Amino acid sequence: QVQLVESGGGLVQPGGSLRLSCTASGASVTNAAMVWYRQAPGKQRELVATIGPTGGTFYSNSVKGRFTISRDNAQKTSYLQMNTLQSEDTAVYYCLVLGQWGQGTQVTVSS
């Protein structure tokens, strides 16, 4: 069973950037999609971005053009580069791989 650890969250001012990481252990993820979700207070968890085994990507409309998802299979890690952050991006960010969720990392965008 794969275990996931997210990191990289924090407090950032509007317009700033953060890079989140999701590192897997316990199983190979080379042939798995790696997916980022987020959940804001009082809202449902929503899909942010996905990256397939061969690098194909998908982004939600709310982050397209500002966020970039990537992966390093040798490190079993997915990255979410988040630029031009807005207050609406404040949420706990989770990664999902092989049906398992990480514990999440908090991103707060505030001045």
For each residue, the residues with C-beta under 8 A, 3 or more apart:
1: 26 27 100
2: 24 25 26 27 29 97 98 100
3: 24 25 26 100
4: 22 23 24 95 96 97 100 101 102 103
5: 22 23 25 102 103
6: 9 20 21 22 93 94 95 102 103 104 105
7: 20 21 23 105
8: 18 19 20 21 105
9: 6 18 20 92 93 105 106 107 108
10: 18 106 107 108
11: 108 109 110
12: 16 17 18 85 107 108 109
13: 16 109 110 111
14: 85 86 87 109 110 111
15: 84 85
16: 12 13 85 109
17: 12 81 82 83 84 85
18: 8 9 10 12 82 85 107
19: 8 79 80 81 82
20: 6 7 8 9 36 79 80 82 93 105 107
21: 6 7 8 77 78 79 80
22: 4 5 6 34 36 77 78 79 80 95 97 102
23: 4 5 7 75 76 77
24: 2 3 4 27 29 76 77 97
25: 2 3 5 76
26: 1 2 3
27: 1 2 24 98
28: 31 32 76
29: 2 24 32 34 73 76 97 98
30: 53 73
31: 28 53
32: 28 29 53 97 98
33: 50 51 52 53 97
34: 22 29 50 51 69 71 78 95 96 97
35: 47 49 50 51 95 96 97
36: 20 22 47 48 49 50 69 78 80 93 94 95 96
37: 45 46 47 48 93 94 95 96
38: 45 46 48 89 91 92 93 94 107
39: 43 44 45 46 91 92 94 104
40: 43 88 90 91
41: 91
42:
43: 39 40 46 91
44: 39
45: 37 38 39 94
46: 37 38 39 43 60
47: 35 36 37 50 60
48: 36 37 38 59 60 63 67 80 93
49: 35 36 57 58 59 60 63 67 69 80
50: 33 34 35 36 47 57 58 69
51: 33 34 35 55 56 57 69 70 71 78
52: 33 55 56 57
53: 30 31 32 33
54:
55: 51 52 71
56: 51 52
57: 49 50 51 52 69
58: 49 50
59: 48 49 63 64 67 69
60: 46 47 48 49 63 64
61: 64
62: 88
63: 48 49 59 60 66 67 82 89
64: 59 60 61 67
65:
66: 63 82 83 84 85
67: 48 49 59 63 64 80 81 82 83
68: 80 81 83
69: 34 36 49 50 51 57 59 78 79 80 81
70: 51 78 79 81
71: 34 51 55 77 78 79
72: 75 76 77 78 79
73: 29 30 76
74:
75: 23 72
76: 23 24 25 28 29 72 73
77: 21 22 23 24 71 72
78: 21 22 34 36 51 69 70 71 72 95 97
79: 19 20 21 22 69 70 71 72
80: 19 20 21 22 36 48 49 67 68 69 93
81: 17 19 67 68 69 70
82: 17 18 19 20 63 66 67 85 89 107
83: 17 66 67 68
84: 15 17 66
85: 12 14 15 16 17 18 66 82 89 107 109
86: 14 89 109
87: 14 90 109 110
88: 40 62 109
89: 38 63 82 85 86 107 109
90: 40 87 107 108 109 110
91: 38 39 40 41 43 106 107
92: 9 38 39 104 105 106 107
93: 6 9 20 36 37 38 48 80 104 105 106 107
94: 6 36 37 38 39 45 101 102 103 104
95: 4 6 22 34 35 36 37 78 101 102
96: 4 34 35 36 37 99 100 101 102
97: 2 4 22 24 29 32 33 34 35 78 100
98: 2 27 29 32
99: 96
100: 1 2 3 4 96 97
101: 4 94 95 96 104
102: 4 5 6 22 94 95 96 105
103: 4 5 6 94
104: 6 39 92 93 94 101
105: 6 7 8 9 20 92 93 102
106: 9 10 91 92 93
107: 9 10 12 18 20 38 82 85 89 90 91 92 93
108: 9 10 11 12 90
109: 11 12 13 14 16 85 86 87 88 89 90
110: 11 13 14 87 90
111: 13 14
